[in-house]
Each structure stands twice: as C-alpha cells, then as structure tokens.
Amino acid sequence: MNSEKIIEIENLSKQFKDLKAVNKLNLNVYKGDVFGFLGPNGAGKSTTIRMLVSLIAPTEGSIKIFGKTLKQHRTEILGNIGAIVEKPDFYGYLSAFTNLEILGKISGKEISKNRIMEVLELVGLDKRYKSKVKTFSHGMKQRLGLAQALLHDPELIVLDEPTTGLDPQGMKEIRDLIIYLSKEKQKTVFISTHILYEVELVANRMIIINKGSAKVEGSVEELLSTNNVRVTFEVDNQEKTTSLINNTAWINKLDTTVNGKFIFNLSPEEVPLLNKYLVQNDIMVAAVVPTRSLEEYFLSITQKASE
C-alpha cells in the first residue's frame, strides 16, 4: 500500500441544530486507493462528502487533502478533485459535448475538444455527443456527470452513488472504469454507495460509518477474511441430511434451516469439506450458495451499532 495520504480526516463533526450528522469521524485514504465509504441512510455519508468538497463547513475537526488543509488551500485543492455529489445537473437543451465545453471553461482550465471526446468515450457517450441532454435517461446523465468529474484529469475522484439509475451492463462499465482509473491512471477514488457488492468488487480499502461515527476501517480483504462465510446448502434428502448433521461436529456450524435449506457458518476451507462429506454419504447437493460476505459484514456492524 502506498504510504502517501491523499485524504486525512481528523475528529470531523457537523452539527445541524439538534442533529449531530457527523461525530468525530477519522479516516485516511492513501494514493491509489479505491476507498469504499459505506453506511445506512442517515449515517452521515452525504454530509461528510459535502464537507470533503467544501460545499459545507465542518463544525469541528480538520480535513487535509494532498497534505494541505482544505480550509486554507481550498481553491488549489478543489482544482485537482473531480466529483459527483448527489444528482448531476446540466443544460437540457444543449448537447453533451457543449455542456462539457461550458463546464470546462468555467473550471478555468484549458480543456481541448479531444479531451472532451476522450472522457465521453470513457463513459460510453461518445456516440451521443451531439444529442441534447434532455433526451438522456437518468443513467446517461449519471455517465455524463462522471465525464464532467474526469474532464480536468483530477488526481482524486469523489463519487457519490455513481451507478444510480444504470442497468447491469452500465454498472459493470462504470465498475471497470473505476478499476481502470485506479490501476492504469493511478487515480485515487473515494466512492460512496449502497451497492455493497460493488465495493467488494472494486475497493481495496473501506470504512463503515453509522450515526456519524466510524465503526470499522481497513483493507476489504483483511476485514472480510476474519469472518466465516454464510453458506446455504440445497440437498435432495432433508431428513437424512438432518440426521447426519445432528450426529457430527457439523451441527456446531449449522445456523438455521429455512424451507428445507441448510444454512451454515463456515470458514472458506470448510465449505468443500462439508460438500464432500454430504456427497460421500449419498446426499445429492443441488447447490452451494454463499451469502455476499460484505453485505453480511456490513449488516453485522450496523446492527451492533444500533443495539
């Protein structure tokens, strides 16, 4: 992992009258990270992102980006950040190309026509560059928002729910683009999303927040490897399976039985061993279905926090 910190948040808080939306939040994002920012609705994610891009000011705490304090170096820092915050908005009666051309001029940087077409191609809108934005679907507007965020070739990219409104193919394309930006272009990506599976596929590090505070932060791989996998076994003979399980140590691994399906908490190494044991005892295993591990982990963390 690169030791250079791109984002440093220390004891960050935001108070709205009687509501403490963010409460002494600490996190670090390193150069080249795809950093997953997770939490249920109302956890404080959007408030944190709005402070991160200087749309609102913190009540307490500090934000450093690229090693500089955001409060003191706001213009310089924001010039090297690309962001989608909430719903992207454009001039509906103008084309995608013209919208990006105008936004490029507003940014104060020299954005060439070739660069505009390059980012449109990256997000899959190059064939619609002449189309008026009012003819675009919600998902296409999301893509155009991502193109806008990439326009000035920023070092840090902040994405708030970037796949909202996209079909499965569109989601895969955005996911592939995030990986490409990280691995090939050495960009740092900070991504807030409710689609937990997306984070598991693209992020190398993550934080889970709830009620404005951090609950866990670290490597996605390391955090998930400490947890057993929740696995559902579908079998042909439920009575025989129940008898076999009840008379072996596997009973200690059985979580529950639902509609004839046996759900176990297993280590990754135990999954094939249990499958082999059942088959050797003439049980036909129709399916072995692991639960999305990050989703399970996310729910366990947020449920503990609310107890």
Secondary structure in CASP SS format (residue, H / E / C, confidence):
PFRMAT SS
TARGET T0000
AUTHOR 0000-0000-0000
METHOD secondary structure of the structure
MODEL  1
M C 1.00
N C 1.00
S C 1.00
E C 1.00
K E 1.00
I E 1.00
I E 1.00
E E 1.00
I E 1.00
E E 1.00
N E 1.00
L E 1.00
S E 1.00
K E 1.00
Q E 1.00
F E 1.00
K C 1.00
D C 1.00
L E 1.00
K E 1.00
A E 1.00
V E 1.00
N E 1.00
K E 1.00
L E 1.00
N E 1.00
L E 1.00
N E 1.00
V E 1.00
Y E 1.00
K C 1.00
G C 1.00
D C 1.00
V E 1.00
F E 1.00
G E 1.00
F E 1.00
L E 1.00
G C 1.00
P C 1.00
N C 1.00
G C 1.00
A C 1.00
G C 1.00
K H 1.00
S H 1.00
T H 1.00
T H 1.00
I H 1.00
R H 1.00
M H 1.00
L H 1.00
V C 1.00
S C 1.00
L C 1.00
I C 1.00
A C 1.00
P C 1.00
T C 1.00
E E 1.00
G E 1.00
S E 1.00
I E 1.00
K E 1.00
I E 1.00
F C 1.00
G C 1.00
K E 1.00
T E 1.00
L C 1.00
K C 1.00
Q C 1.00
H C 1.00
R H 1.00
T H 1.00
E H 1.00
I H 1.00
L H 1.00
G C 1.00
N C 1.00
I E 1.00
G E 1.00
A E 1.00
I E 1.00
V C 1.00
E C 1.00
K C 1.00
P C 1.00
D C 1.00
F C 1.00
Y C 1.00
G C 1.00
Y C 1.00
L C 1.00
S E 1.00
A H 1.00
F H 1.00
T H 1.00
N H 1.00
L H 1.00
E H 1.00
I H 1.00
L H 1.00
G H 1.00
K H 1.00
I H 1.00
S H 1.00
G C 1.00
K C 1.00
E C 1.00
I C 1.00
S C 1.00
K H 1.00
N H 1.00
R H 1.00
I H 1.00
M H 1.00
E H 1.00
V H 1.00
L H 1.00
E H 1.00
L H 1.00
V C 1.00
G C 1.00
L C 1.00
D H 1.00
K H 1.00
R H 1.00
Y C 1.00
K C 1.00
S C 1.00
K E 1.00
V H 1.00
K H 1.00
T H 1.00
F C 1.00
S C 1.00
H H 1.00
G H 1.00
M H 1.00
K H 1.00
Q H 1.00
R H 1.00
L H 1.00
G H 1.00
L H 1.00
A H 1.00
Q H 1.00
A H 1.00
L H 1.00
L C 1.00
H C 1.00
D C 1.00
P C 1.00
E C 1.00
L E 1.00
I E 1.00
V E 1.00
L E 1.00
D E 1.00
E C 1.00
P C 1.00
T C 1.00
T C 1.00
G C 1.00
L C 1.00
D C 1.00
P H 1.00
Q H 1.00
G H 1.00
M H 1.00
K H 1.00
E H 1.00
I H 1.00
R H 1.00
D H 1.00
L H 1.00
I H 1.00
I H 1.00
Y H 1.00
L H 1.00
S H 1.00
K H 1.00
E C 1.00
K C 1.00
Q C 1.00
K C 1.00
T E 1.00
V E 1.00
F E 1.00
I E 1.00
S E 1.00
T C 1.00
H C 1.00
I C 1.00
L H 1.00
Y H 1.00
E H 1.00
V H 1.00
E H 1.00
L H 1.00
V H 1.00
A C 1.00
N C 1.00
R E 1.00
M E 1.00
I E 1.00
I E 1.00
I E 1.00
N E 1.00
K C 1.00
G C 1.00
S E 1.00
A E 1.00
K E 1.00
V E 1.00
E E 1.00
G E 1.00
S E 1.00
V H 1.00
E H 1.00
E H 1.00
L H 1.00
L H 1.00
S H 1.00
T C 1.00
N C 1.00
N C 1.00
V E 1.00
R E 1.00
V E 1.00
T E 1.00
F E 1.00
E E 1.00
V E 1.00
D C 1.00
N C 1.00
Q H 1.00
E H 1.00
K H 1.00
T H 1.00
T H 1.00
S H 1.00
L H 1.00
I H 1.00
N H 1.00
N C 1.00
T C 1.00
A H 1.00
W H 1.00
I H 1.00
N H 1.00
K H 1.00
L E 1.00
D E 1.00
T E 1.00
T E 1.00
V E 1.00
N C 1.00
G C 1.00
K E 1.00
F E 1.00
I E 1.00
F E 1.00
N E 1.00
L E 1.00
S C 1.00
P C 1.00
E C 1.00
E H 1.00
V H 1.00
P H 1.00
L H 1.00
L H 1.00
N H 1.00
K H 1.00
Y H 1.00
L H 1.00
V H 1.00
Q H 1.00
N C 1.00
D C 1.00
I C 1.00
M C 1.00
V E 1.00
A E 1.00
A E 1.00
V E 1.00
V E 1.00
P E 1.00
T C 1.00
R C 1.00
S H 1.00
L H 1.00
E H 1.00
E H 1.00
Y H 1.00
F H 1.00
L H 1.00
S H 1.00
I H 1.00
T H 1.00
Q H 1.00
K H 1.00
A H 1.00
S H 1.00
E C 1.00
END
